[in-house]
Amino acid sequence: MSLEFELGVLLETLGHPVVWGLFDSDVGFPRISLHRVGTVTGYALQGRADVETARVQVNIDALSYGELISLGPQASQLLTGYRSGSVIRIKELSRRDGSSETGGEVVRRQMLDVQVRYRA
């Protein structure tokens, strides 16, 4: 199983749409999108190691602040408590709030930055 598949399936248990990258069509709120921000590959004397570390940004978008502040901590606890398949450990690095206007609506966003250590 790939890291992308595992994290997507895990976050879908929260009951909201989840995608890596951008949604292809208009999807309701709240919704969750994931983006790989960087990856560090370990090396040993024999070559590439089988353990990698990725930084992943998890964007949680909602129309109300109430949905946002309840879903952000749920996603964080779910991710940081997960150890299975290829995922060795997930650590939250930061959490920030933001917003954007789209078509007259204000979409509130919480951005979680997590560090994922996994088997490649």
Secondary structure, 3 states (H helix, E strand, C coil): CCHHHHHHHHHHCCCCCEEECCCCCCCCCCEEEEEEEEEEEEEECCEEEEEEEEEEEEEEEECCHHHHHHHHHHHHHHHHCCCECCEEEEEEEEEEEEEEEECCEEEEEEEEEEEEEEEC
